[in-house]
Amino acid sequence: MAESLLLPVVRGVVGKAADALVQSITRMWGVEEDRLELERHLVYVQYLLADAEAKSETNHAVRTWMKELKAAAYQADDVLDDFQYKALRREALSGQSMASKVLSNFTSKNRLVFRRKASRDLKNVLQKIDELVTEMKKFGLVALAEEPPQALPRQTHSAAPPQALPRQTHSALDESMEIFGREDDKDGVVKLLLDQQDRQDVQVLPILGMGGVGKTTLAKKVYNNDKIQKHFELRMWHCVSENFEAIPLVRSVTELATNSTCDLPDTIELLRGKLQEAIGRKRFLLILDDVWNEDQSKWEDDLRPLLCSSIGGSGSKIVVTSRS
């Protein structure tokens, strides 16, 4: 069921909330207390999700609550993306070409509007998650594995954040959230993806930049663009992060293409055959988000040949977001 994907979403938001870039801005803007409470609430909630999923099979109220929590987690993820993006002004005022381009789009007025909006969005999503945590208590959920933290009072002092979990991203985009300075970049990437639709080999388009520059947000806007949705028969999104090994990645892409679990053994040839069968000659778009630059040799030597040969229809594309 769709709710089974909720735990990695919540884990991803927890990891992003603990990010140093986010903390640097929330402290400076006086909303660190909100960030910390959001993080602690979600750390607590994630321990109860296994029980919530089990109860949701027979309890409609729990099932509805999980759907609302997933929507709130997606919203929180987008809000935290904006804090990472804004932190770039203080962390990288020179050097990276993409960073410089993004920063040049900010006027003083835009900076003030962005600050107020991001702070307000954080408070709004925290209020929603507060309400969901309160509602959760009436379901009598229990931790089925590790014991969760016992209390979640609002903190008025500095506290060490929990250990960040592996970063996860998703393709969902909150369309109500304006993202400054992205439209020109988005339009340029969309044009590149729509061009050369008769080309037979799979083309790879990199989106480069240091952490926090907004690569994931840009990729989301492209992925959810109306023209892109109509142009590609199959769209897939996979967060790579630090797990950039051939077998798990090909298995994940195969599962995305088939929308089902792949039970094949960990044999690259079997998985590659299944992937070819799943994609066939469909024109596809695959987003590989958050590929670390340390993995460049793995991409060039192992994965690019697997994903770019003998699969997909003409005009297929792979977008790789990576730290330059």
C-alpha positions in Angstrom: 0.0 0.0 0.0 1.1 3.6 -0.5 1.5 4.2 3.2 4.4 1.7 3.3 6.5 4.4 1.6 6.0 6.8 4.5 8.9 5.7 6.7 11.7 6.6 4.2 9.9 9.9 3.6 9.9 10.8 7.3 13.5 9.6 7.7 14.5 11.8 4.8 12.9 14.9 6.4 14.6 14.1 9.8 18.0 13.9 8.0 17.4 17.2 6.2 16.2 18.9 9.4 19.5 18.0 11.1 21.5 19.4 8.2 24.1 22.0 9.2 23.0 24.3 6.4 19.4 24.3 7.6 20.5 24.9 11.2 22.7 27.8 10.3 19.8 29.7 8.9 17.1 28.7 11.5 19.4 29.9 14.2 20.1 33.2 12.4 16.4 33.8 11.7 15.2 32.9 15.2 13.3 29.8 14.2 15.7 27.2 15.5 13.2 26.2 18.2 10.6 25.4 15.4 13.2 23.4 13.4 14.2 21.4 16.5 10.6 20.6 17.5 9.8 19.5 13.9 12.9 17.2 13.9 12.1 15.7 17.3 8.4 15.1 16.5 9.3 13.2 13.3 12.1 11.2 15.1 9.4 10.2 17.6 6.7 9.4 14.9 9.0 7.2 12.8 9.3 4.7 15.7 5.5 4.2 15.6 4.9 4.0 11.9 5.3 0.2 11.7 2.4 -0.2 14.2 0.4 2.5 12.4 0.7 0.7 9.1 -0.4 -2.5 10.7 -3.4 -0.8 12.3 -4.3 1.0 9.0 -5.3 -2.3 7.4 -8.4 -2.3 9.5 -8.7 1.2 10.9 -9.8 3.9 8.4 -8.9 6.7 10.8 -5.3 5.5 11.1 -5.1 5.2 7.3 -6.4 8.7 6.8 -3.9 10.0 9.4 -1.0 8.3 7.6 -2.0 10.0 4.3 -2.1 13.4 6.1 1.2 12.8 7.7 2.8 11.9 4.3 1.4 15.2 2.8 2.8 17.1 5.8 6.2 15.4 5.5 6.4 16.3 1.8 5.6 19.9 2.7 8.2 19.9 5.4 10.8 18.5 2.9 10.1 21.4 0.5 10.3 24.0 3.3 13.7 22.6 4.4 14.9 22.7 0.8 14.3 26.4 0.8 16.3 26.9 4.0 19.2 25.0 2.5 19.0 27.1 -0.6 19.0 30.4 1.4 21.9 29.2 3.5 24.0 29.2 0.3 24.3 33.0 0.4 26.3 32.7 3.6 28.2 29.5 2.7 29.3 30.1 -0.9 29.4 33.7 -2.1 31.9 32.8 -4.8 33.4 29.8 -6.6 30.8 27.4 -7.9 29.3 28.8 -11.1 25.8 27.5 -10.5 25.9 28.9 -7.0 26.9 32.3 -8.3 24.2 32.2 -10.9 21.5 31.4 -8.3 22.7 34.0 -5.9 22.6 36.7 -8.6 18.9 36.3 -8.8 18.3 37.7 -5.3 17.5 41.4 -4.8 17.3 42.8 -1.2 13.5 42.8 -1.5 13.5 39.2 -2.6 15.7 38.2 0.3 13.3 39.7 2.8 10.3 38.2 1.1 12.1 34.8 1.0 13.0 35.0 4.7 9.5 35.8 5.8 7.9 33.2 3.6 10.3 30.4 4.6 9.9 31.2 8.3 6.1 31.3 8.0 6.1 28.0 6.0 8.1 26.3 8.7 5.7 27.5 11.4 2.7 26.3 9.3 4.1 22.9 8.7 5.1 22.5 12.3 1.6 23.4 13.4 0.2 20.8 11.1 2.6 18.1 12.4 1.8 19.2 16.0 -1.8 18.5 15.3 -1.0 15.1 13.7 1.1 14.1 16.7 -1.7 15.0 19.1 -4.2 13.0 17.0 -1.8 10.1 16.8 -1.9 9.6 20.6 -5.5 8.5 20.5 -4.6 5.5 18.3 -2.6 3.8 21.0 0.4 3.2 18.7 3.4 1.4 20.1 7.0 1.1 19.0 7.6 -2.4 17.5 11.3 -2.2 17.4 13.5 0.4 19.2 12.0 2.5 22.1 11.1 6.0 21.0 11.9 9.2 23.0 9.4 9.6 25.8 8.4 13.2 25.6 8.4 16.0 23.0 8.1 19.3 24.9 8.9 22.6 23.1 12.6 23.2 23.7 13.8 26.6 24.9 17.5 25.7 25.1 20.1 24.4 22.7 20.1 20.6 22.4 22.1 18.2 20.3 20.1 17.0 17.4 19.6 13.2 16.8 22.0 11.5 14.4 21.0 12.2 10.9 19.7 9.3 8.9 20.5 8.7 5.2 19.1 11.4 3.0 16.0 10.5 1.0 14.3 12.6 -1.7 11.1 12.3 -3.5 9.6 13.7 -6.7 6.5 15.4 -5.1 6.4 19.2 -5.5 4.3 21.6 -3.5 3.1 23.8 -6.3 2.0 26.5 -3.8 5.6 27.2 -2.8 7.3 29.9 -5.0 11.0 29.2 -5.5 12.9 32.3 -6.4 15.4 32.3 -9.3 14.5 28.8 -10.7 12.2 29.4 -13.7 15.0 30.2 -16.2 17.0 27.2 -15.0 13.9 25.0 -15.2 13.0 26.1 -18.7 16.5 25.5 -19.9 16.6 21.9 -18.5 13.1 21.2 -19.9 14.2 22.4 -23.3 17.2 20.1 -23.2 15.1 17.1 -22.3 12.6 17.7 -25.0 15.3 18.2 -27.7 16.7 15.5 -29.9 13.7 13.2 -29.4 14.8 11.0 -32.4 18.2 10.2 -30.9 18.5 6.5 -30.2 21.1 6.5 -27.4 20.1 7.5 -23.9 21.5 10.9 -23.1 22.7 12.0 -19.6 22.2 15.5 -18.3 24.0 16.5 -15.2 22.8 19.2 -12.8 25.8 20.2 -10.7 26.3 22.3 -7.6 27.4 22.2 -4.0 25.1 20.9 -1.3 22.2 23.2 -0.6 22.1 24.9 -4.0 18.7 23.6 -4.8 19.5 20.9 -7.3 16.7 18.6 -6.0 14.1 21.3 -6.1 15.1 22.2 -9.6 14.9 18.5 -10.6 11.4 18.3 -9.0 10.1 21.2 -11.0 11.4 19.7 -14.2 10.1 16.2 -13.3 6.6 17.5 -12.6 6.5 19.9 -15.6 3.4 19.3 -17.8 5.4 19.1 -21.1 7.8 16.5 -19.5 4.9 14.4 -18.2 3.4 14.3 -21.7 6.7 13.7 -23.5 8.0 10.7 -21.6 6.0 7.4 -21.4 7.8 6.5 -18.2 9.2 8.7 -15.5 11.3 7.4 -12.6 12.9 9.1 -9.6 15.6 7.5 -7.4 17.6 9.1 -4.6 21.1 7.7 -4.8 22.8 9.5 -1.9 25.6 7.4 -0.4 24.4 4.0 -1.7 25.7 4.1 -5.2 26.2 0.4 -6.0 25.2 -1.3 -9.2 23.0 -4.1 -8.0 20.8 -2.2 -5.5 20.5 0.7 -8.0 19.5 -1.4 -11.0 17.0 -3.3 -8.7 15.5 0.0 -7.5 15.1 1.3 -11.1 13.6 -2.0 -12.2 11.0 -1.8 -9.3 10.2 1.8 -10.3 9.7 0.7 -14.0 7.4 -2.2 -13.0 5.8 -0.6 -10.0 6.3 -3.9 -8.2 8.9 -5.7 -6.0 11.8 -7.4 -7.8 12.6 -10.7 -6.2 15.4 -11.7 -8.5 18.7 -12.7 -6.9 21.6 -10.2 -6.7 22.9 -11.1 -10.1 23.6 -8.1 -12.4 22.8 -9.9 -15.6 19.4 -11.1 -14.4 18.6 -7.7 -13.1 19.7 -6.0 -16.3 17.5 -8.4 -18.3 14.5 -7.6 -16.1 15.2 -3.9 -16.5 15.3 -4.2 -20.3 12.1 -6.2 -20.3 10.4 -3.6 -18.0 11.4 -0.5 -20.0 11.3 -2.0 -23.4 11.3 0.7 -26.1 9.5 3.2 -23.9 10.8 6.8 -23.9 11.8 7.2 -20.3 13.1 9.9 -18.0 15.2 8.8 -15.0 16.2 11.2 -12.3 19.2 10.0 -10.2 19.2 12.5 -7.3 22.1 13.3 -5.0 24.9 11.4 -6.7 28.1 12.2 -4.7 31.1 13.2 -6.7 33.2 10.5 -5.0 31.1 8.0 -7.0 32.0 9.4 -10.4 34.1 6.3 -11.4 31.3 3.9 -10.4 29.0 5.9 -12.6 31.3 6.0 -15.6 32.6 2.4 -15.3 29.6 0.4 -14.0 26.3 2.1 -14.1 26.3 4.3 -17.2 26.8 1.3 -19.5 24.0 -0.6 -17.7 21.5 2.2 -17.9 22.4 3.8 -21.2 22.6 0.8 -23.6 20.0 -1.4 -25.1 17.1 0.1 -23.1 14.5 2.7 -23.7 13.0 4.4 -26.8 14.4 7.3 -28.8 14.8 10.5 -26.8 15.2 8.8 -23.4 17.1 10.8 -20.9 18.8 10.4 -17.5 19.2 13.5 -15.2 21.9 13.2 -12.6 22.1 15.7 -9.8 25.5 15.8 -8.2 27.8 17.8 -6.1 30.4 19.3 -8.4 
